[in-house]
Amino acid sequence: MNYMENNKKQLNHCQFELTKQEEQFQTCQIKELSFEQMEQQLKELVDRERKYLSKRNNDKLIKFKDDISEKQRLTT
């Protein structure tokens, strides 16, 4: 199979896959949300992200303090 034939075959395959995905997407139902529902969902997302970042930063701070304590202990 030469270069052009191979490219055509790959193109056909990609077009087929895109068509399949498009058909699947069209069968998905899109849920409409009111402004209040979107606002509530966003607030919940922001709250979860804040908690996650707070915990992550706190964990890093604890590790940093532990590392400093360990270095001080080793140097004395």
HULIN-V964261 format. One record per residue. N is the residue number from 1. RES is the residue in one small letter. SS is DSSP state (2 for helix, 1 for strand, 0 for the rest). PHI is phi in radians with two decimals (* if undefined). PSI is psi in whole degrees, -180 to 180 (* if undefined). Layout:
N/RES/SS/PHI/PSI, N/RES/SS/PHI/PSI
//
This chain:
1/m/0/*/130, 2/n/0/-1.50/178, 3/y/2/-1.03/-47, 4/m/2/-1.14/-43, 5/e/2/-1.10/-41, 6/n/2/-1.10/-44, 7/n/2/-1.11/-40, 8/k/2/-1.11/-42, 9/k/2/-1.10/-44, 10/q/2/-1.12/-41, 11/l/2/-1.09/-45, 12/n/2/-1.06/-42, 13/h/2/-1.10/-45, 14/c/2/-1.11/-41, 15/q/2/-1.12/-40, 16/f/2/-1.08/-46, 17/e/2/-1.11/-41, 18/l/2/-1.10/-41, 19/t/2/-1.10/-42, 20/k/2/-1.06/-45, 21/q/2/-1.13/-39, 22/e/2/-1.10/-42, 23/e/2/-1.10/-41, 24/q/2/-1.14/-40, 25/f/2/-1.13/-39, 26/q/2/-1.17/-26, 27/t/2/-1.46/-11, 28/c/0/-1.26/137, 29/q/0/-1.62/133, 30/i/0/-1.65/126, 31/k/0/-1.55/127, 32/e/0/-1.55/136, 33/l/0/-2.07/147, 34/s/0/-1.31/166, 35/f/2/-1.03/-41, 36/e/2/-1.11/-40, 37/q/2/-1.15/-43, 38/m/2/-1.11/-43, 39/e/2/-1.07/-44, 40/q/2/-1.10/-44, 41/q/2/-1.08/-41, 42/l/2/-1.14/-41, 43/k/2/-1.06/-42, 44/e/2/-1.13/-41, 45/l/2/-1.09/-47, 46/v/2/-1.07/-42, 47/d/2/-1.09/-45, 48/r/2/-1.08/-43, 49/e/2/-1.14/-40, 50/r/2/-1.06/-46, 51/k/2/-1.09/-43, 52/y/2/-1.07/-48, 53/l/2/-1.15/-38, 54/s/2/-1.09/-46, 55/k/2/-1.12/-44, 56/r/2/-1.07/-46, 57/n/2/-1.16/-38, 58/n/2/-1.11/-43, 59/d/2/-1.06/-41, 60/k/2/-1.16/-39, 61/l/2/-1.11/-44, 62/i/2/-1.06/-44, 63/k/2/-1.10/-42, 64/f/2/-1.06/-47, 65/k/2/-1.10/-41, 66/d/2/-1.09/-42, 67/d/2/-1.10/-42, 68/i/2/-1.12/-45, 69/s/2/-1.06/-42, 70/e/2/-1.11/-43, 71/k/2/-1.14/-41, 72/q/2/-1.13/-40, 73/r/2/-1.11/-39, 74/l/2/-1.28/-29, 75/t/2/-1.51/-12, 76/t/0/-1.79/*
//
